[in-house]
Amino acid sequence: MLTIIKTRRSVRQFENKEIGDNDLQEILEAGMYAPSAGNEQAWQFIILQGDTLAQYLKLNKNVPQSAPLGILVCRDLNLEKYKDMHSSILDCAAATQNILLAAHTKGWGAIWTAVFDNAKPGIINLLKLPGHIDPFSFVPIGYAKNVTKEIPTRYDESKVHHNTW
Ligand SMILES: Cc1cc2nc3c(=O)[nH]c(=O)nc-3n(C[C@H](O)[C@H](O)[C@H](O)COP(=O)(O)O)c2cc1C
């Protein structure tokens, strides 16, 4: 598990090879096994492919453009129990990380991409999202092109504090 965590890198270039249903299912399952506040599981997952994905990419220029498929992780505000801490954001972040790690485990490349506020009206319109569904992150998944990314050491002793600052 530690090796998977340490060797995961964001993938921004993909081959035109589509992920199979079994792997996709397992990756979604990993997302749904994430911890969530009070076990609320305040998430929904929308798979984007084909023309819908193409439209999504037009609205979100921050997203690498060549993946054949992506998972839009959405907050479900109807399931969010702890409004004061926006707990669905925390749930969806945990789910997104699980998705990234599961994709990497299965040999697929993936990347966490942001959903910016100014893109949301277009996304809501494109995907016909109801009012309680808030797009949180988008994870393109595909077969990584040129998997030779450096894995730098990230452990930083200066960021570890014992008992007091
Ligand atoms: C909240 C969040 C939003 C991100 N948004 C984007 C994005 O919109 N586009 C992008 O290319 N990468 C995005 N990334 C990926 C980061 O750039 C990447 O994780 C970071 O550079 C570290 O590289 P690594 O993932 O290879 O370790 C995002 C990552 C996080 C956690």
The ligand as a Gaussian input file, in Angstrom:
#p B3LYP/6-31G(d) Opt

LIG

0 1
 C       -7.646000      19.816000      -5.086000
 C       -6.779000      19.524000      -6.296000
 C       -7.076000      20.132000      -7.497000
 C       -6.297000      19.876000      -8.632000
 N       -6.666000      20.437000      -9.823000
 C       -5.953000      20.184000     -10.931000
 C       -6.381000      20.714000     -12.178000
 O       -7.424000      21.359000     -12.283000
 N       -5.627000      20.441000     -13.282000
 C       -4.472000      19.695000     -13.209000
 O       -3.830000      19.502000     -14.246000
 N       -4.051000      19.160000     -12.025000
 C       -4.767000      19.374000     -10.886000
 N       -4.395000      18.800000      -9.686000
 C       -3.224000      17.912000      -9.633000
 C       -2.021000      18.577000      -8.959000
 O       -1.455000      19.536000      -9.821000
 C       -0.988000      17.495000      -8.568000
 O       -1.597000      16.592000      -7.659000
 C        0.250000      18.100000      -7.942000
 O        0.969000      18.866000      -8.889000
 C        1.176000      17.046000      -7.360000
 O        1.570000      16.129000      -8.362000
 P        1.300000      14.545000      -8.213000
 O       -0.209000      14.350000      -8.186000
 O        1.913000      13.939000      -9.450000
 O        1.899000      14.065000      -6.958000
 C       -5.159000      19.019000      -8.548000
 C       -4.891000      18.385000      -7.329000
 C       -5.700000      18.609000      -6.231000
 C       -5.416000      17.867000      -4.931000

